[in-house]
Amino acid sequence: MALPQAMPERRRHVPMTGIRENMQAGDRTRLAMLTIALLVAGSVFSMLFSVTTGASDASILDVVRNMAGAEAALSARDRIIIFDIRLPRAILGFLIGASLAVSGTVMQGLFRNPLADPGLVGVSSGASLGAVTIIVLGGGIAAPLAALLGIYALPAAAFGGGLITTLVLYRIATRHGQTSVATMLLAGIALGALALALTGLLITMANDQQLRDLTFWSMGSLAGATWTKIAAAGPIILLSFTVLPFMARGLNAITLGEAAAFHMGVPVQRLKNVAIVGVAAATGASVAVSGGIGFVGIVVPHILRMAIGPDHRFLLPAAALLGGSLLIFADVLARILVAPAELPIGIITAAVGGPFFLWILLRQRSRLAL
């Protein structure tokens, strides 16, 4: 009699567990979708806040009415300030913030650790080296390449530098299909130092005007944002975003290990190739037009993982929205903190991201054996 009594109990227990797990998964999915909806609204607000903050007295309502066709809502002076100066700056800032945040999310998923970031592992330094090369040598031995590529010469050079650095880093840090966190960080430091050394060598060859431009560019800034820069960097960043929906499933699987992902039907090598090229393209284009802006790629993904979980189907679009919004707000702070002067935006992101990175490192050091 004991056996017939135990079996019904067991049958009841298994479905209840499955239902409970499905409810939990459903709750997290709804939370992620709600978070993305809020981030969309926050992104729109950040853009409007950016274009209406400053010396011009135009309000958000006036800008919205002007965009809707009521030209009398803004004076001719305000239209020039907003649509020729602030709007391209806000759009470029959003694109750069989104690209850095998404690049950090992809690298963390690919390397399976929360410390990977284009700025920390030398990718941004490699992209900077490529950009400085074309800036300094674009009027000399690199003049034919600069003339051939036109406005895309700077993003292309930065993309090449970032791609080479990423490929070398992945080759050094990965052995037998396993990526060592300690090796990745140390190799990133070494590659970044080498790139900075070569960058310094090129800077010594620059003339006075190039040297002044490079000094401010190296600290990161959106002050020179124009529609031309958006036309140069925007298509590269947006093109790299088009592959994101196809990477989410693979990045989810690869968190279990490359062998497990392969047995689940994920083309692991193709995923790695696409991820590396996409990160290099997005980071290179961003560095080319804004200079060095650090820590966005490590702060944003970590905040979102704590909020909505590690599912890359939601994590990637949420990172793009939050990264873009945060960089816009950082740019507004850079403009108003020492007005009428302007802080380099890289100082703002480093002041916030540095302590945050240390906090992540202290939380993860026992698990990562660092």
Phi, psi and omega in degrees: 000337183293324183294312178299330180286326183286326185295315178299323178299319182292321179295324180290327186290319184295312178299323179298321178296315180298319179296319180297317180295320180295323179295317179296318179296319179296319179299316180293324178294315179297320178297317180296318180293321177295319178298317179296320178298317178295323179291327175297314178297319178296325179294317178297316180297319181297322178296313180294321179296321181293316185284347181249009180255123179145202186292329179291141182267015179292135180267168177301319180298318179298319180295316180297318179296321178295318179295333179279355176118354180272086185296334181290350182292337181232146174285166179299320179297315181294324178296320178295315181298315187281313188270341180254341182242303187282320183296312176298328178294317179293317180296315180296319178298318179296315180299317182291315178300318179296317182293319180292319180294316179293321178299317177297319179297315180295316180295321178294322176291321182291317180273352178060045173204154186275004184258354181286137181197139182305325181285325185280331186256016171092356182294317179295325178295320176295320177295321178297320178300317178297318180293316180296325178302314182285330178292314185280319186260002182295338177263004181237245185292337179265010182300318179298320179293317179297321179291323181293317185273341178064228182292346179270002183296315182293309176300323180294318178295318178295321177299317179298316178296317179293322180295313180299316180297317181295317179296316179295318180298314181295321180296319182288318188279344185251129179218128182055038177079001181244135180258125179272124180295313181299316179296320180298313181295315181293319178295323177297319177297316181294315180295321177296319178295320178296317179296320179294324178296315179293324176297317177299322177298318179293323181297325178295341179269354185281153174278179186299315181294316177298321181296318178295315179298317182293326180298312180286325180296322184294337180271353178085124180197152174250013186298329182265021183296130177219167176296331178295318178294323176296319178295331181279314186265329185304310180300324179293315180296314181295324178296321178294332179287337184294339181272353186299315181301334182273349182263341189300312181298317180295320179292325175297318182288324185288345175295339177275355184116151183293324179295316179296319179297320179297318180288343176274001178094012180274127175286086191299313183295320178295321178299316180296318180298314180296317181297316181295315180294318180297316179296316180296319180294312182294315180293317181298315179296322180293313181297324183299323185257348183234348185082198185277113175237111188258166168075350177298320184288349178253329181287311187297309180299324182293317178300316184290325177297322177292330185273314188239000178094180188267006183291114184290345175299325179258330185294319183294309178294325178295322178296319179299316182291313182291318179299316178296316181294317181296321181290327176296314179295323176297323178293322177297317176299318180298330181278330189255342185294320181238032181304143008277359174282182183218132177279145168298135184293335177298331178292320180296311182293325178290322180296326179273317186285329180301303177300325179295319178297319178298321178297316177299317181298318180292325178290326189259355191295324180289320181289325183268359178057046179259000000 
